[in-house]
Amino acid sequence: MFTKLTDHLLDESHHLFRDTCVRFAQREILPYAEAWEEAEGFPRELFSRVGATGILGAELPEAYGGGGGDMAISPSAAAPPRS
């Protein structure tokens, strides 16, 4: 998704957001992913935990309860790690 051509568009906040998403996924999703896949569902409280990290709504204005990030913040979660 992100290449060297678009890397210049990501600042430190985008990289920090990506790191937060990766840590959350490793801690809260990866250990349970196989069981959830077999059960064809996941616990609803996962949404609360994702929200508590600031991942949900990161691109929405703070005035509306969002994180105040720009429109590149959510896609930056899929960016490759910094080299």
N, C-alpha and C positions, 0 to 999 in steps of 0.2 A: 504494500500500500504506500509506504513512504520510501522515497529513494533519496539519493544525494541531491537531486534536483529540488526536493521539497524540504529537506532537512533544515535549511536556513529559516524556514517558517516557524520552527519549534524553538521556544525559549525554555528557560529553566523551569518555569511553572508547568509546561507540558511534560517535560521529562520527570518531574516530581510526581505529577498525576499518574503517568504511566507506571512508575515504580510503586505507587500506592495500589494501583489496580492489580499489578502482578503479585505483590505481597498478599493482598486480600484473596486472590484466586488460589494461590498456593496454600494458604492457611484455611480458608473457609469453603472452598469448592473442590479442589483437586482430591483431597482425601475421601470425599463422598461421591464423586462424579459417577463412578461405576455403579454404585448402589442406586443412585437416583435415576440413572439411565435404565436400569433393570425395572425399577418401580414406575418408570414413565412419569416422574414428577419430582419435585423438590419441596422442601418445607417453605411455607409462606414467610416465616420469620427471617428468611434469608434476605428478603427485601429490606427489612428493618436494619439488618446488619450492614447491608450495602449502603443504605441511606446514612447511617451513622458515620461511615467513613468519608462521606462527602462525594462519593462517586456518582450517585443519582442526581441529576439536575445540575451537574457541574457547570454547564454552559448557560444556565438561566441566570438572570439578574438577581443579585442579593436581595433586592427589594421584594422579590417574589419567593424568597426562601431558597434560591439557588446558590451556587458557588461563585457566581460572578465571572466565570471564565469566558474566553472567547469561543467562537464556533469551531476552532481547531482542538479544543480541549478534549472532547469526547473521542474523536478519531485518533488522538495522540495515544490513547490507551493501547492501540494496535501497533504503534511505532516500534521498530526494532530497538534493542538496547543501544545506549551510547557506546561508541567505540573509543 
